[in-house]
Amino acid sequence: MANSDSNAEVLAQRLAFGRRLRALRTRAGLTQTAVAAAAGMDRSFYAEVEAAVHSVSVDRIPALAQALGVKPADLFQDTEPGGC
C-alpha cells in the first residue's frame, strides 16, 4: 500500500512540474521545439516531461530555466493563481 501511495505522489509531482513548465513556456511565447533546443534536449522528450510521462534529471534544471528565461527555483513555484 505504501508503494502505491509513493507512486501516486511521484506522478502528482511530475504532473505539477509539467504544468509549471507549460505555463512558463506559454507565458514566454515559446514552442516546445524552441525550449527543447535551447535546453539541449529532444523535443519529443521535452513534450513528455510536460505531459508527466518522464521526469528530468537535476542536471537539466539550469538549462531548462535558462531556456525559459527564469531562475531554476521558478520551475518549482506555483505559476498560476491558486496553485497548479
C-alpha positions as CSV (number, residue, x, y, z in Angstrom):
1,M,0.0,0.0,0.0
2,A,2.8,2.4,0.8
3,N,4.4,1.8,-2.6
4,S,1.2,2.8,-4.4
5,D,1.0,5.9,-2.3
6,S,4.5,6.9,-3.2
7,N,3.9,6.2,-6.9
8,A,0.8,8.4,-6.8
9,E,2.9,11.2,-5.1
10,V,5.6,10.9,-7.8
11,L,3.0,11.2,-10.5
12,A,1.4,14.2,-8.8
13,Q,4.8,15.9,-8.6
14,R,5.5,15.1,-12.3
15,L,2.1,16.5,-13.3
16,A,2.7,19.7,-11.3
17,F,6.2,20.2,-12.8
18,G,4.9,19.6,-16.3
19,R,2.1,22.1,-15.8
20,R,4.6,24.6,-14.5
21,L,6.9,24.1,-17.5
22,R,3.9,24.5,-19.9
23,A,2.7,27.7,-18.1
24,L,6.2,29.2,-18.1
25,R,6.7,28.3,-21.8
26,T,3.4,29.7,-23.0
27,R,3.9,32.8,-20.9
28,A,7.2,33.3,-22.6
29,G,5.6,32.7,-26.0
30,L,7.9,29.8,-26.8
31,T,7.2,26.5,-28.6
32,Q,8.2,23.1,-27.2
33,T,10.7,22.9,-30.0
34,A,12.4,26.2,-29.0
35,V,12.6,25.3,-25.3
36,A,13.9,21.8,-26.0
37,A,16.6,23.1,-28.4
38,A,17.7,25.8,-26.0
39,A,17.9,23.3,-23.2
40,G,19.8,20.8,-25.3
41,M,17.1,18.1,-25.4
42,D,14.9,16.3,-27.9
43,R,11.5,18.0,-28.5
44,S,9.6,14.7,-28.0
45,F,11.4,14.1,-24.7
46,Y,10.6,17.7,-23.6
47,A,6.9,17.2,-24.6
48,E,6.8,14.0,-22.5
49,V,8.2,15.9,-19.5
50,E,5.4,18.4,-19.9
51,A,2.9,15.5,-20.1
52,A,4.4,13.8,-17.0
53,V,5.5,10.8,-18.9
54,H,9.1,11.4,-18.0
55,S,11.0,13.5,-15.5
56,V,14.2,15.4,-16.0
57,S,17.4,14.9,-14.0
58,V,18.5,17.7,-11.7
59,D,21.4,18.3,-14.2
60,R,18.8,19.6,-16.7
61,I,17.1,22.1,-14.4
62,P,19.6,25.0,-15.0
63,A,19.3,24.6,-18.8
64,L,15.5,24.5,-18.7
65,A,15.4,27.6,-16.5
66,Q,17.7,29.4,-18.9
67,A,15.7,28.4,-21.9
68,L,12.5,29.7,-20.3
69,G,14.2,32.9,-19.0
70,V,13.6,32.2,-15.3
71,K,15.6,31.2,-12.3
72,P,15.8,27.4,-11.5
73,A,13.7,27.9,-8.4
74,D,10.9,29.3,-10.5
75,L,10.4,25.9,-12.1
76,F,9.2,24.7,-8.7
77,Q,7.0,27.6,-7.8
78,D,3.3,27.8,-8.5
79,T,2.8,29.6,-11.8
80,E,-0.9,30.1,-11.7
81,P,-3.2,31.8,-9.1
82,G,-4.4,29.1,-6.7
83,G,-1.5,26.8,-7.4
84,C,-1.1,24.1,-10.1
